[in-house]
Amino acid sequence: MADANDVVVEAWNTILFDKFVRFRHLLIDGLAAHSDAALDRHPYPAGARVLDVGCGFGDSTLKIARGVGPSGAAVGVDCASRFVRAAEDDARAAGVANASFVVADVQADDLRGPYDFAFSRFGTMFFPLPGAALANVRRSLKPRGEFTMIVWRRREENPWLHEAEQRVRAIVPVVAHEDTDQVHCGPGPFSMAGPDMVSTMLRAVGYDRIAFERFDADICIGRDMDEAIAFAMALGPAGEIIRLAGDEGVRRGPQVEAALREALAPFVRADGVWGPSSTWIVSARSP
Ligand SMILES: C[S@@+](CC[C@H](N)C(=O)[O-])C[C@H]1O[C@@H](n2cnc3c(N)ncnc32)[C@H](O)[C@@H]1O
């Protein structure tokens, strides 16, 4: 593997893509609660050209494309070609002609601007070089173009991820990214949880009018407890620890399952397992 970035791109295009497909029904509905809130608070005008950073399956790109209407356009960019191909298929099937998708590394590649706005739902927390990525997004914006990105707030406010990670850490030996040849997801979901660090980074790469708005929602993390446990063991910080531990992770599976059953019990409702979740809707302007 050539460098840290190749490792992350490879992870998103292989193991993480497969896991996202398996849990797509939970991910898209859960994550859309946050993007719907952001798009309600910051609607894009008809005719706008909008970049969707780290677009994944591109459901947010399609929503933006519908919002800006036929005179506007939404362009989804992702480093993983399998996400981009899936997004293109969905756009075609849905008949959304003003959405298009590009395979590109947001840290370095031409993002095909200029755009009136840029948007990202959980697409900016996994860059080995976040400053380079935020700078590149800014360069793709027109003067006074606004970037809105949704990022997880701190671990304690997202207990469905944090409690699972704590339980797994107590059972499975943790393999650091630098101590393994396996692919991994990069910095991780909480890497932009701190407003001081994020606002300093945004300012350093030339943004102004930086603002943080909080959004909270309970999201479905499993239609039943078994699915919630499988979800926690596959994705997020807990899932990464188990995967990187290899045979040890498999061997301690039954113990992990029992611990997660206990940890997730407070989140069980009549209609499934619902975890409290909390994000920052960060907005910043290119001067
Ligand atoms: C947590 S997923 C979010 C996907 C989507 N926005 C959503 O909310 O469902 C992060 C996405 O960022 C993409 N990504 C990670 N590093 C990237 C990079 N350097 N350039 C472009 N996309 C990247 C991944 O492939 C993945 O699709």
The ligand as a Tripos MOL2 file, in Angstrom:
@<TRIPOS>MOLECULE
LIG
   27    29     1     0     0
SMALL
NO_CHARGES

@<TRIPOS>ATOM
      1 C1        -19.2700    8.1980    6.4200 C.3       1 LIG1
      2 S1        -19.2690    8.1260    4.6910 S.3       1 LIG1
      3 C2        -20.5450    9.3220    4.3430 C.3       1 LIG1
      4 C3        -21.2010    9.0950    3.0170 C.3       1 LIG1
      5 C4        -22.4360    9.9640    2.7300 C.3       1 LIG1
      6 N1        -22.1330   11.3810    2.6980 N.3       1 LIG1
      7 C5        -23.5270    9.6780    3.7210 C.2       1 LIG1
      8 O1        -23.8030   10.5120    4.6090 O.co2     1 LIG1
      9 O2        -24.1410    8.5910    3.6310 O.co2     1 LIG1
     10 C6        -17.7910    9.0050    4.2080 C.3       1 LIG1
     11 C7        -17.6070    9.0890    2.7140 C.3       1 LIG1
     12 O3        -16.4490    9.8920    2.4360 O.3       1 LIG1
     13 C8        -15.7470    9.3000    1.3700 C.3       1 LIG1
     14 N2        -14.3470    9.7460    1.4320 N.ar      1 LIG1
     15 C9        -13.4170    9.4230    2.3750 C.ar      1 LIG1
     16 N3        -12.2400   10.0070    2.0710 N.ar      1 LIG1
     17 C10       -12.4220   10.7010    0.9150 C.ar      1 LIG1
     18 C11       -11.5570   11.4920    0.0670 C.ar      1 LIG1
     19 N4        -10.2850   11.6990    0.3810 N.pl3     1 LIG1
     20 N5        -12.1060   12.0510   -1.0420 N.ar      1 LIG1
     21 C12       -13.3920   11.8420   -1.3600 C.ar      1 LIG1
     22 N6        -14.2450   11.1180   -0.6120 N.ar      1 LIG1
     23 C13       -13.7690   10.5500    0.5110 C.ar      1 LIG1
     24 C14       -15.9320    7.8010    1.5800 C.3       1 LIG1
     25 O4        -15.7020    7.0230    0.4320 O.3       1 LIG1
     26 C15       -17.3790    7.7290    2.0590 C.3       1 LIG1
     27 O5        -18.2790    7.5550    1.0110 O.3       1 LIG1
@<TRIPOS>BOND
     1     1     2 1
     2     2     3 1
     3     2    10 1
     4     3     4 1
     5     4     5 1
     6     5     6 1
     7     5     7 1
     8     7     8 2
     9     7     9 1
    10    10    11 1
    11    11    12 1
    12    11    26 1
    13    12    13 1
    14    13    14 1
    15    13    24 1
    16    14    15 ar
    17    14    23 ar
    18    15    16 ar
    19    16    17 ar
    20    17    18 ar
    21    17    23 ar
    22    18    19 1
    23    18    20 ar
    24    20    21 ar
    25    21    22 ar
    26    22    23 ar
    27    24    25 1
    28    24    26 1
    29    26    27 1
@<TRIPOS>SUBSTRUCTURE
     1 LIG1         1 GROUP 0 **** ****
